[in-house]
Amino acid sequence: MDELRIMLKKGYWVQVSPMARTNPEEWILAIYKKGKKNWTTETCKSGFNSPEEAYEWAFKEVNERS
C-alpha cells in the first residue's frame, strides 16, 4: 500500500485487471499520469501471471521515470 501512495504523490496511478475474455489467468495493467485537468494513459502492458507481478513491474517502471 505504501508503494501506491508514493506513486500517487509522484502523479501516477496503476490499474491492474484480469484479461477476462481472452485469458482469465493473465493480467493486464495500465499506468496513468496525472495532468493538469485529467489522467492520461502512459503505458499498457499485458502478459502478467498475477496481479502482484504486474504491480511489481509498474513500481519499477514508475521509479525509473521519476
Buried (B, 14 or more C-beta within 10 A) or exposed (E): EEBBEBBEEBBBBBBBEBBEEEEEEBBBBBBBBEEEEEBEEBBEBBEBEEEEBBBEBBBEBBEEEE
